[in-house]
Amino acid sequence: MTTPESQRSGAPRPAQASHPHPLRITDTTLRDGHQSLAATRMRTKDMEPIAPKMDAVGFHSAEVWGGATFDVATRFLFEDPWDRLRTLKRLMPNTPLQMLLRGQNLVGYRNYADDVVDAFVAHTASCGMDIFRIFDALNDERNLLRAHQAVKRAGKHSQLCLCYSVTEEGRMGGRVYNLEYFLEKARILEKMGCDSICIKDMAGLLAPPDAYTLISALKKQVKVPIQLHTHYTSGMASMTVLKAVEAGVDVVDTCLAPFALRTAQPAVEPLVVSLRGTPRDTGLDLNQLIALGEHLETLASYLRPHMVDGRLAVVDPRVLTHQVPGGMVSNLISQLREVDALDRLPEVLEDLPRTRRELGYPPLVTPTSQIVGVQAVNNVLFGRWKVVSSQVKDYCYGLYGKPPAPIDLNVQELALKAYDKGSTPITGRAADTLSPEMEKAKEATKDLAKDIGDVLTYALYPTTGLQFLRVKYNLAPKPPEPPAHPKPAPAQAGQAPSPRARRFNVHVDGNMFQVTVDPADEAGATAGGPRRPAYRSPTPSGGGSPSPSVARAEQRPGAGGAPLVEGESPISAPMPGIVVRFVAEPGAQIKAGDTVVILEAMKMENALPSPINGVVKEHRCQPGAKVTRGEVLAIIAPQS
């Protein structure tokens, strides 16, 4: 089939001639669908059989890349995300490919320097991307500018976003997210030169009447096409889409039925039938769509273990109060399961609105959803604001942009205490504070990278990206991906301890014995017995809990080295993660609260402080090491 010139240039497909104003459909199955429902675990080989058939449907575009796909491909699947993009472009030549780009954050969790943004967009365009949906988690248009300019230079379609959010009112309005707020942002985006505007409703909070009001007003205020992206989490999405259609929305995002509803997008099939014979008829073939869904059902056995399950309800009305996006809920469940604290999810969801308010009501979308979510987890596990991630510190300093409302001054002071960049937040464009990064990335990967894609993978994810590149080029074995829901195994004589095993010092009549205690199964429960209580702070979460770096009963104070001398304090991993770097070297004099080691856990960098004034005696592991909860990372000796 010959590719029309409009498609080769990256333009969305034109309206079909038989319908003067059809509703156009962006399919999200190959990106947001499996990201929302199955932890982004669909593999390229799962997509290849279906891609040519999806190409024949006539979608406005297909969202296939960005968001978590890049991270999961390199971190868990050990697939090259650049190869996936090139493969899908080859298999879907007639459908514009679309990606989700986090503005200056690209597909990572921090702002990257301008030279990384330029290189990333240029290489992505050369690999086959046509439409770049660009958003900023704070709706700070300054963080969209560089990526937008790079997309335009590449001759591709730049779609800029309004991240939809609400405050405690639960509806559009109030002092922050009112109609004028969104209209003013849209006027700014149009002046920037965008090709279209997307309303990005990541948590499914856009109520049907508000959708009609907002889109009707936008159609009068701006001339560029308007697209709607919403999630089914709250149960309102189908109604919201229909009201948006009435208001004249140009394009909506939907999913094939097997990956639709729940925390994903509305299903395309019932929408096609609902609009059939109307002026907004999509023109899509229902039988084609059903056949595609039947193929996706064959992936159920592989993907189901990664799906959030256990609920009877397809929708979650609680999102209308806690306002947490569906993909973020699956992340929180995964993260709490890692630290054996899944039963504390209700407490985390209760803390989230408070943490969000204290941080200035950021829209809950990556990376701010992860920043706020991880901080809420830390607040519940260790006490409110006792453990603050590096990203929260950067956020409070202004490195993510300007929040929609002021940050709580007490929280800001806590976050910036001993912060290496200072205690006075910046007010300018965040990326202006960053030095170029690409030359350093090229130098760091000169003996490993084969092309600019490899360099960019490292630049985005220096720790997990480097691990991926070593596996890609057979310099390290590919680690097996742990099952999403491990099954208990029967105990066997001589069986090696599991990763959950912990070593304890047992003192009897003046003699000390070291013993290893291993849960009877991977869920931490004895066969037929009660489940072991999840990890909890020694004191209520209201305050007073000690630093997680202080050794607790579950930790292994002497693991990996000589037993501790009286007065020495270990710094232990409060949760499973990867050691990013040590801030304080052996021999360094430090004060209580000074950062000693950075641990990447739950996709955030967590600064682990010294519990005492003292001297760094030794490191017990190397940067890049994967560690379990309670594993000792460093030893602090008291000052003599």
N, C-alpha and C positions, 0 to 999 in steps of 0.2 A: 504494500500500500504506500502510495506517495505521501510524504509528510507535507502538509500545507506550509506555506511560508510563515504564516502566523504562529504555527507551532514550533518551527525551527528557530524562531527568534525568541521563544519563551513566552509568547503571549497566550493567555487563556483561550480556550476554544470559543468561537463566536456563537451567538444564539442560533438555534436551529430554525430554518426558514419556515417550517410549518407552524411555529408558535411565535408570535411577535414579541412576547415578553416571558419566555420560559424561565422557570426557576432553575438555575444552574447548580450542580452538585459537585462538591469536592469530597472525594472518598478518603477517609482517614484510616482505613483498615490496617494498612501496612506501617502505620506509625502510631497514632494516638489510640487506636483500637486496642492493639495488644499491649501498648504501654499502660493503658488504664486498667486493663483486666488481667493481664498475664505477665506483669513485671518486665515487659519489653523483651520477652524471651523468644519471639519468633525469629527463626534463623533465615539466612538468605536462601538456603536450599528449600525452605518451606514456601518461599515466595515465588521461586522460579516457575513452578508449574502453572501457577494461577496468573502471573503477570501478563502474558499475552492476551488472555481472555479478558482481563480487566481493561486492557488497552482498547479492546473492541467495543466496550460499553458506550462510550461517549461522555465520560465524566468531564466536567470543566477542568479538573486537575486531580492529581493523586498525591496526597501527602505521604511521603515514604521515608523521611529522613529528618534528623535534627532531634531536639528534645533529648530524651534519654537514650535514643538508639545508638548514638555514637559512643556514649559511656558504656552501656551494657555490652556492645559488640566487642570493645577492647578489654573490659574488666572481667566479664563472665564468659562470653561466647568465644573469645579469642578469634574473632573474624575481623577482617580489615573493612571498616565502614566505607572507605573510599571504593573498594571493590564492589560492595553492595550497590552503591550509587551508580557506578558504571554499568553493572549488570542490569539493573532495572531500567536504565536509559536505553540499553540495547533491546530489551524485551518489551518496552513500552514507548516506541518512537512517536506515537501519535497523541499521546496524552501528556500535557505539561506536568513535569514533576515539581513538587512543592516541598519546602522544608520549613521547620520552625527554628528561628534564629533568635537567641536571647540578647539581641543588641550587642552591647560591648562585652557581654558575658559569653557570646558565641554559643557553644554547646557545653560550657563549663559552669563553674559556680563562683566565679569572681570576674571582675573587669580585667580584660587583657589589653595590652598596649596596642596603639593604633596600627603598628606594622603587622601585628598578628592578625588583627581584624582584616586588614587589606589582603594579606596573603591567603587567609582562610576563604574569604569570599571569592577571590579570583580563582583559587584552585577548585572550590566547590562548583563554580560556574563552568569551568573547563571539564569537569567530570560529568556534567549533564543536568545540573539543577537549573530550573526555569523560573520558578516563583519563590521569592524569599519572604516569608512572613516574619517580620521583625517586631519584637516587642521589648519593652523594658519593664522590669518587675515593679518599678515605682512610678511608671508613666512619666518618667523624666525624659523629655524629648532629646535632651543633650546626649543621652546614652544611645539614641537611635541613629544619630547623624552620621557617624563614620561608616557604619555598616550600610546604611542607605546610600551614601555616596559611592561606596565600593560596588554595590549592586548596580547602580545606574551606569558606572563606568564599564561594567561587564556587559551592558546591554540587556539586562534581565529585568523582570517585573519586581518592583519593590512594593510590598504590601505592609503598611505600618499599622500598628495595633493600638486599640484602647483596651487596656486590661480592666474588665468590669469588676467592680467590687461594691460592697455596701458596708455600713457600720452596724451598730447594734439594732438599728431600726428594722433591718432585714429587707428593706425595699429601697429603691432609688430615692434619694432625697437626703435631708439632714444637712449638716454643716460641711461635710466633706464630699461625698459622692452623689451630688445632685445633677440635674439635667444640664445646667450651665457648665459644670465642671467638664462633662464629657463633650459638649459642643465646643467649648473653647479649645480642648485638646485636639479635637478633629480639625478645627480651623488651622491650628498650628501644623498638623501633619500634612494637610493639603498644601499649605504654603511651602513646606519642605520639598514638595514635588513628588509625593507618593503616587503610585499608579492605582491603588485601591486602599480602602481602610477596612480592617477587621475588628469587630467587637468580639473580644476574647473573654468569654464567660467560663472560666476554668472550673468553677465549683458548681455550676448549675444554679446560680442565685438570681438570674435575670427572670423576673416574673413576667407572665404573658402581657399584662397591661403595660408594664414598663418597657417591654420590648417594642410594643406598638408605638408608644410615646417617643422613645429614643430614636427608633429608626425613621419614623415619620419626620422628626425634627432634623435628623442628619440628612435626609434626602432633600430637605429644603435649604440646608446650610452649606453643603459641599456638593461638588459635581462628580467626584470620583465614585466608582462602584463601591457598594457596601456589602460586606460579607459577615455572616454570623457563625461563630463557633461557640457551641454550648455543650454541656455535659448533662447526662440523664440522672445524676446522683440524687437530686431532690425529687425527681419525678415530674418536673415541670417542662422538660425539654421539648417534647412533641407539641405541647400547647404553645410554648414560646416560639417555636419555629413557625407554626401556622399563623400566629399573630404577626410575626416578622414578615411573612409572605404577604399578608394583607397590607402591611405598611410599605411594601415595595422593595424589600431586601433583594439584592441581585443574586447572591450565592449563599448557600448554607453548607455546613459540614455535616456529613452523615457517615454511617458505618454499615458494612454488610451485617446482617442480623446476628450471626454467631458471635461477633465482637461488639455488638451494640448494647444499649441500655446499661443498667447498673451504673458504673462510674464512667462509662464511655459516651459516645455520641448517640443520638437517636438513630433508629434503623432506617435505611433508605427505602426498603420495600414498601412498608405501609404509607410512606410519604408519596411515593410514586403513584400508588393507587388513589390516595386521597385527592391528588391534584389532577388526575386523569380527566381530560375533557374540559378542563377549566383554562382560562387564559394563562395560567402559570404552569401548565402541563410540562413536566420535565422531559418528556419524549423518550425516557429510558425504557428498556424492555424488561418487564418483570421476570420473565422466564430466564433471561440471561443472569439476572441478579440472584435468583434462587439457585441456579446451577453453581454459581461461584460460592454461595454459602455452603452448599453440600460438600464442596471440596474442603472448605475451612474446617468442617466438622471432623475431617480425618485427622486433624492435628490435636484433637481433644486430649488424647492420652498423654501426649508430651507436655501440653501447656497447662492442663488442669492442676498439677501440683503447685504451680506458681500463682494460681488464682486465689483471691480472697474468697473463702467459703464459710460455710457454717450458719449463714443467715437465711431465713425463709423469704424475707422481703427482697424484691428486686430493686427497690428504691430505699434510700436512707433519709428519712425526713429530718434526722438530727443535723444534717448539713445546714439546714436553715437556721440553726442556732450557732454551731461551731464554725461553719463556713469553710471547712477544710476541703480542698479539691480531692477528687477520687484517687488520682495517682499518688497524692501525698498520703492518703489513708493507707494505701498498700505499702508505701515506704515505711510509715510509722509501724505498721504491723510487723514488717520484716525486721526493722531495727529493734523493736522491743522483743521479738522472738530471739534475736541474737544474744540478748543479755538476760534471757529467761525472765522477762518482766511483762509478758503479753497481757497479764491480768490487770496491768496498770494503764492500759489504753484509755479507759474512761477518765482517769485522772489527767492524762495528757490532753485529751480533748477538752476537758474543763479548764485547764491552764492556758490553752492556746489563745482564746480571745483576750485574756488578760495580758499575755505576753505581747500579742499583736498590738493592743492598745498602747502599751508602754513603749513600743517601738515606732509609734506614729502611724498606725493603721496601714501598713503596706499591703497592697493586693497580695493574696496568697497564691503566687505563681512562681515557678522556678526562676531564680534561686531563692527569693525571699520566703517561699513556702518551706523550703528545706531549712533555711536559716531560722525561721520562727519555730518550725516543728522540732528541730533538734534542740533548740533552746528550751522548749517546753518539756521535752524528754529529760534534759539535764535538770531542769527545775524540779521535776517530780522525783527523779532518782537520787539527786544529791542535795536538794534544797534550792530554793529560788535564788538564782543569780550567784550560786556558789561556784559553778563551773560555766565559763563563758567561752564559746568557740572563737577561733580567730576571725571567722566571718562576721560574727556579731560585733566584734571590736571594729573591724573594717567598716561595717555598716554604720555604727554609731559615729565613726570618724568622718563619714561622708563619702567613702570610696565606692558606694553603690548608687550615689545620687541623693536627691532631695526627697525625703519622705512626704507623703501627702499631708501629714499633720506633725507637729513637733514631737520629738522623742522625750519621754519622761526624763527630767534632769537628773534624778537620782540614779536611774538605770544607766544613763549616759556616763555619769561619773564613775560608777562601778565598772562599766565596760572598758573605760579608757584609763583606769588606774594602772600605772606601769606599762601602758601601751607604748610600743617602741617608736611610734610616729608622733607622739605628743598627746596632750589632753584637750587641745582646742580643735574642734572639727573644722574641716574645710568647707567652703561654700561654692567653689567653682566647679567646672566640669571635672568629674572624677578622673577620667583618663588622662587629663593634662598633668596629673601628678606621676604618671607611670613612665619609666624609661623604656626605650625599644627592647624587644625581647627576642626577635627572630635570630639575630646573629649569635646570641648566646645559645639558643636552641640548636642551631646548626653546628656550633662548636661542640656542644655536649653529645651530639649524635653523629659526629663525623665518621666514626668507625662502624656505624650501625645503619643509619638511614640510607635508603636507596633513592628516595625522591622527596619532593617537598611535602607530600602527604605524610610520610613518616616523621618528618621534622615537625609538622603541625600536630600530629598525634602526641608527640612528646611535649610540645609547647603547651598544649591544653591540659595534659595529665602527666606531669613529670614523673610521678611514682608509678601509677598503674599503666600509663602509656609506655614507659620504658620496659616494664615487665612484659607487656604485650609484644613490643618489638623484638625482645629477646626470644620469645616463643615463636614469633612469626619467622624469624631467621634461624630457627633450630639451635639457638644458643642456650635454651633452657627448656625443660619439659613442660608440656601443657598441663597445668594442674587440673584435676577433675573438678567439675562444678558440683558442690554439695547439693544433695536433694533439698527441695524446698521444704518438705515436711519429713524429716528423718524418721524412719521406723525403728522401734526398739529391736535389738538383737539379743538372742538368748546368751547368757553368760557361758563361757567356755573356760576350762582349765588352761592356764598359761596364756590367756588372751591378753594382748597388750592394752594398757590403759587408753581410754578414749581421750580426745582433746579436752574434754570437760573435767578430767581428773585433776585433783588438787593435792598438793603435798602439805602435810601439817607436822609441826613439832609437837610431840607428846612428851610431857615431863612426868616421870614416875619415880618417886623416892630419890630425887636428886639426879636421876639419869634422864637423858633426852633421847627419844627415838623419833626418827622421821618415818611417817607412814603416808601412803597414797590412798586417798578416798575417791572412789569413782561412782557416779550415779548408776543405779541399776539399769537404767535405760536412758536414751538420748533426750527424753522429755524431763529427766530429773525425778522420776518416780520409781518406786519399787514395784515389782510385778504384783498386780492386784491390790496395791496399797495406795495411799493418798499421794497426790502430786506434791513435790517439795515446793514450799512457798517461793515465789519469785524474789529476786534480789530486791532489798529495800535499804534505804538509808538508815543509819542507826537512830536517827531522830526524825520527828515529823518534818514534812517538806516545808513547813513554815519558817524554818531557819535553825541555825545552830549546828547543822551537820558538818562534820569535818571534810576536808578536801578528799576527793576520791583517790588521791595519790597516797594517802595514809593506808598502811596495810590493814586488812580486815581478816576476819576468820576464814574467808574463802580464798584469800590470796596465798601466794607461795613465797614467803620472804626469802627463802634461801635458794630458790630455783635457779639453776644455771650458774651457780657460783658458790663461794664459801659461805657458811652460815653467818648471819649478821652478828656484829659485835654490839654489846649493850650500848644504847644511845643512838645507834645508826637507824636511819629511816629509809625504807624503800619507796621508790616511785613506781607504782604498779598501774597497769592498764585497767581503767574502769570498765572497759568494754572491748570486744574484739576489734582489731583494726590493723593498720599498717603504720609502722614508724616512719614518719616523714623525715625528721631531722632532730638532732640534739642542738639545743640553743646554748647550753652550758657544757663546756668540755671538762674532763677530769682535771681536778686541781683548782677549778674556778671557785671563788668565794661567792656565795649567794645568800640572799635573805629569804625568809619565809614569804611565799607568794610569788617569788621570781619564777619565770617559766624555765623549765629544764629540758623538756622534750615536747615535740609536736606529734600527736597521734591522729592519723586520719581514721575517723570512724563515722559511720552514718553519712558518708560523703562530705563531712565537714572536718576541718582541721581543729583539733582540740588542744589547747595549751595546758599541759600538766605542770602544776607548780610544785615547788619545794614546800614540804610541810614545816620545815625548821630553818633557822639560820645555820649555815654550815658550809661544808666544802663538798663538791661533787667528787666522791671517792672513785666511782667507776660506772661505765655503761655496761649493761648486761645483754645488749643486742646491738645489731647494726641497722642503720637506716635502710628502709625497704623491707625489713623483716615483718612477716605477718605474725601477730601475737594474739593470744587468747586473753579473755578477761582474767585479771588477777596476776598475769605474768609480770615479773619484775623487769623494769626497763633500766633503772639506775638506782644507785645507792648514794645517800647523802650522809656524810659523817658530821657529827656535831663539831662546832668550833672549839679548839683546844684553849 
